[in-house]
Amino acid sequence: MAYTYTDDMKKRLRRIEGQVRGVLRLMDEEKSCKEVISQLSAVRNAADKAIAQIVAENLQQCILEEQQAGGDGSKMVQEAIELLVKSR
């Protein structure tokens, strides 16, 4: 099975990487806890969106492949739900 990792997904992760560097810079500059936490919350939200995008796009492909093999895709949906729950 080939997984799909689009340029958009990678772009999201590079943006998150930049946000994390920004948080470290805030810490180095001894900015307030409020500023640091605010930026970390933005990182978490961005990561949640990246996770959802990766799961959604790959789930669609996995279901199609399972259906072609004679399955109904329900196992893949359950696994995707479990992944999303674990990520929180």
C-alpha positions in Angstrom: 0.0 0.0 0.0 1.3 3.4 -1.0 0.5 6.3 1.4 -0.1 9.8 0.1 1.8 12.7 1.6 1.0 15.7 -0.5 3.1 18.9 -0.9 0.3 20.6 1.0 0.8 18.2 4.0 4.5 18.9 4.0 3.9 22.6 3.7 1.7 22.4 6.8 4.4 20.6 8.7 7.1 23.1 7.7 4.8 25.8 8.9 4.5 24.0 12.3 8.3 23.6 12.4 8.6 27.4 12.0 6.0 27.9 14.7 8.0 25.7 17.1 11.2 27.7 16.3 9.2 30.8 17.1 8.1 29.4 20.5 11.8 28.6 21.3 12.7 32.2 20.3 10.0 33.5 22.7 11.5 31.4 25.5 15.0 32.6 24.7 13.7 36.1 24.8 12.1 35.3 28.2 8.6 36.4 26.9 5.6 35.9 29.1 4.1 32.5 29.8 0.9 33.7 28.2 2.7 34.4 24.9 4.5 31.1 24.9 1.3 29.1 25.7 -0.7 31.0 23.1 1.9 30.1 20.5 2.0 26.5 21.7 -1.8 26.3 21.4 -1.4 27.4 17.8 1.1 24.7 17.2 -1.2 22.1 18.6 -4.1 23.3 16.5 -2.0 23.2 13.4 -0.8 19.7 14.2 -4.3 18.5 14.8 -5.3 19.8 11.4 -2.3 18.1 9.8 -3.2 14.8 11.5 -6.8 15.0 10.3 -5.7 15.8 6.7 -3.3 12.9 6.6 -5.8 10.4 8.1 -8.6 11.6 5.8 -6.7 11.5 2.6 -5.1 8.2 3.3 -8.3 6.7 4.6 -10.0 7.3 1.3 -7.2 5.4 -0.5 -7.2 2.6 2.0 -10.9 2.1 1.8 -10.8 2.0 -2.0 -8.0 -0.6 -1.9 -9.9 -2.7 0.7 -13.1 -2.6 -1.4 -11.1 -3.7 -4.5 -9.9 -6.7 -2.4 -13.5 -7.6 -1.5 -13.8 -5.9 1.9 -16.3 -3.2 2.9 -13.8 -0.6 4.4 -15.3 -0.7 7.9 -12.1 -2.0 9.4 -10.2 1.0 7.9 -12.7 3.5 9.2 -12.4 2.0 12.7 -8.6 2.2 12.6 -8.8 5.8 11.4 -11.1 6.7 14.3 -8.7 5.1 16.7 -5.8 7.0 15.3 -7.6 10.3 15.7 -8.6 9.5 19.2 -5.1 8.5 20.2 -3.8 11.8 18.7 -5.8 13.8 21.3 
